[in-house]
């Protein structure tokens, strides 16, 4: 686990290992979402990069009658 220090200007630096693992870039948008007693940081991805991410999903799931 990595510890991050909050600066006097309330800024943080995401460690290099995490940036590389998630493929984060400078000036990339990241959503900050409060969840219970923590902060979740979610990288905003371009829609073009989302193309094909559901490939192979099982679409034969039974649906509720009102969702037909």
Helices and strands as residue ranges (DSSP letters): H 16-22, E 30-35, E 38-43, H 47-50, G 65-67
